[in-house]
Amino acid sequence: MAENNKLSDSELMLKVAGYDSKALEQLYDRYSPILYTLINRILNDKKIAEEVLSDVFVIIWKKIDQFEFKTNNVYTWLVTIARNKAINTLKRKKLNMAPKEDDEKYDDETILPKLSTLITPLNLEQILNNGDKVKETINSLTEAQRYVLELSYYEGLNENEIAKKLKIPLPTVKSKLLLALGILQQKLETEEVKNG
C-alpha cells in the first residue's frame, strides 16, 4: 500500500485497470472525502451518501475500461461519476423508484461520463487551493444566479427543467447560468495568475 501512496492518479488508474485492488483502495483513500462531500451535498442524507459512495467505487472497478487514459483527467471522471450517481439516486428517491441493482447498461447510459458532455471542471489542486475563493465567489453571485447554478449542479436539472421549476423564460435561465459560470471562472483564473 505504501508503494501506491507515491503513485500519481494516472499511475493508480493504470493499476486499477489491471484490477489491482490495493490501487483501488488507495484511490478510495485519496478521493472518498471529496466525493462523499459532493454526494452528501446533493442527497442531504449521510447513510444514503455512504451507500452511493460505495456504489461509485464499484462502478469505477467494473468500468475502468471506459476511462479515457488519453485525457488523463482522473478527478473529472471520478467527480462526474459521483455526481451523476447521486443525482440519479435523488431523482429515483423523489419518484419513489427502487434503485437499479447491478444494471451495467444502465450505468453506461446514465452514470458514466461521456467525454463530449463534460464541462471541464476545476482540477483537484485548484479546488483545494481555492476552496474558500470558490465559496466566496459563489456567495458573491446574485441570489438568482446562485440558485440556478445550484439547481443545475446539485440537483442535476437541465435548463428547461430549471425554467419550468422557477417559472421563468429559458433564455433567462441560460443567461444566469452563463453569467454565474463566467464570474466563477474569471475569479479563479485571476486567483491562479496571482498564485502562479
C-alpha positions in Angstrom: 0.0 0.0 0.0 2.9 2.4 0.8 4.1 2.0 -2.8 0.7 3.2 -4.1 0.8 6.3 -1.9 3.5 7.7 -4.0 1.8 7.0 -7.3 0.2 9.7 -9.4 -3.6 9.5 -10.1 -2.8 8.3 -13.7 -0.5 5.6 -12.4 -3.1 4.5 -9.9 -5.7 4.3 -12.6 -3.4 2.1 -14.7 -3.0 -0.3 -11.7 -6.8 -0.2 -11.2 -7.2 -1.1 -14.9 -5.0 -4.1 -14.2 -7.5 -5.0 -11.4 -5.1 -4.2 -8.6 -7.4 -4.0 -5.6 -4.8 -2.2 -3.5 -4.7 0.6 -6.1 -8.5 0.9 -5.8 -8.2 1.2 -2.1 -5.6 3.9 -2.5 -7.9 5.7 -5.0 -10.7 5.4 -2.4 -8.5 6.8 0.4 -7.4 9.7 -1.8 -10.8 10.7 -3.2 -13.5 9.4 -0.9 -13.6 12.5 1.3 -14.2 14.9 -1.6 -16.6 12.6 -3.4 -18.5 11.9 -0.2 -18.9 15.7 0.5 -20.3 16.2 -3.0 -22.6 13.2 -2.8 -23.9 14.2 0.6 -24.4 17.8 -0.5 -26.6 16.5 -3.3 -28.5 13.9 -1.3 -28.5 15.5 2.2 -28.6 12.0 3.7 -25.4 10.6 5.2 -26.5 7.0 5.2 -27.6 7.0 1.5 -24.5 9.1 0.7 -22.3 6.4 2.1 -24.1 3.7 0.0 -23.8 5.8 -3.1 -20.1 6.4 -2.5 -19.6 2.6 -2.3 -21.6 2.2 -5.5 -19.4 4.8 -7.2 -16.2 2.8 -6.4 -17.9 -0.5 -7.6 -18.7 1.3 -10.9 -15.1 2.6 -11.2 -13.8 -1.0 -10.6 -16.3 -2.5 -13.2 -16.0 0.3 -15.7 -12.3 1.2 -15.5 -12.0 0.3 -19.2 -14.2 3.3 -20.1 -11.8 5.7 -18.5 -10.2 7.9 -21.2 -6.4 7.5 -20.5 -5.7 9.9 -23.3 -7.4 12.8 -21.4 -5.8 11.6 -18.2 -8.3 13.6 -16.0 -8.9 11.2 -13.2 -10.5 13.9 -10.9 -13.0 14.9 -13.6 -14.0 11.3 -14.3 -14.5 10.4 -10.6 -16.4 13.6 -9.7 -18.7 13.2 -12.8 -19.5 9.5 -11.9 -20.2 10.5 -8.2 -22.3 13.5 -9.2 -24.3 11.5 -11.8 -24.9 8.6 -9.4 -26.0 11.0 -6.6 -28.3 12.9 -8.9 -29.8 9.7 -10.3 -30.3 8.4 -6.7 -32.0 11.7 -5.8 -34.3 11.6 -8.8 -35.3 8.0 -8.1 -35.9 8.9 -4.4 -38.2 11.7 -5.4 -40.1 9.4 -7.7 -40.2 6.6 -5.1 -38.5 4.3 -7.6 -36.3 1.4 -6.4 -32.6 1.7 -7.2 -31.4 -0.2 -10.2 -29.4 -3.1 -9.0 -26.3 -4.1 -10.9 -27.5 -3.0 -14.3 -24.4 -2.5 -16.4 -26.2 -1.0 -19.4 -28.0 1.5 -17.1 -24.7 2.6 -15.6 -23.2 3.0 -19.1 -26.1 5.2 -20.2 -26.8 7.3 -17.1 -23.9 7.3 -14.7 -20.6 7.1 -16.7 -19.4 10.4 -18.1 -19.4 10.9 -21.8 -16.3 12.9 -22.9 -18.4 15.1 -25.1 -20.7 16.1 -22.3 -18.0 17.0 -19.8 -17.6 20.6 -18.8 -14.0 20.9 -17.8 -14.3 21.4 -14.1 -11.5 22.7 -11.9 -8.8 20.2 -11.1 -8.4 18.9 -7.5 -5.4 21.1 -6.8 -7.3 24.3 -7.8 -10.2 23.3 -5.6 -8.0 22.5 -2.7 -6.1 25.7 -3.1 -9.1 27.9 -3.9 -11.9 26.3 -1.9 -12.5 29.4 0.1 -12.3 31.5 -3.1 -14.9 29.3 -4.8 -17.3 29.6 -1.8 -16.7 33.4 -1.7 -17.3 33.7 -5.4 -20.5 31.7 -5.3 -21.7 33.7 -2.3 -20.9 36.9 -4.3 -23.3 35.9 -7.1 -26.8 37.2 -7.1 -29.4 35.0 -5.3 -30.9 34.1 -8.7 -27.6 33.2 -10.2 -26.6 31.1 -7.2 -29.9 29.3 -7.1 -29.8 28.5 -10.9 -26.3 27.2 -10.5 -27.2 25.0 -7.5 -30.3 23.6 -9.3 -28.1 22.7 -12.3 -25.1 21.3 -10.4 -26.5 19.7 -7.3 -30.0 18.7 -8.4 -29.0 17.8 -12.0 -31.7 19.8 -13.6 -31.3 20.9 -17.2 -32.0 24.4 -18.4 -35.6 23.5 -19.4 -36.3 21.9 -16.1 -35.0 24.9 -14.2 -37.1 27.3 -16.4 -40.2 25.2 -15.6 -39.4 24.9 -11.9 -38.8 28.7 -11.5 -41.4 29.7 -14.0 -39.0 31.9 -15.9 -38.1 32.0 -19.6 -35.5 29.6 -20.8 -33.2 32.4 -22.2 -33.2 33.9 -18.6 -32.0 30.6 -17.2 -29.3 30.3 -19.8 -28.0 33.9 -19.3 -28.0 33.4 -15.5 -26.1 30.2 -15.7 -23.6 31.5 -18.2 -23.0 34.7 -16.2 -22.5 32.7 -13.0 -20.1 30.3 -14.6 -18.3 33.1 -16.3 -17.9 35.0 -13.0 -16.6 31.9 -11.2 -14.2 31.1 -14.0 -12.9 34.7 -14.2 -12.3 34.9 -10.4 -10.5 31.6 -10.3 -8.3 32.4 -13.3 -7.4 35.7 -11.7 -6.5 33.8 -8.5 -4.5 31.3 -10.4 -2.5 34.1 -12.1 -1.8 35.7 -8.7 -0.6 32.4 -7.2 1.1 31.1 -10.4 
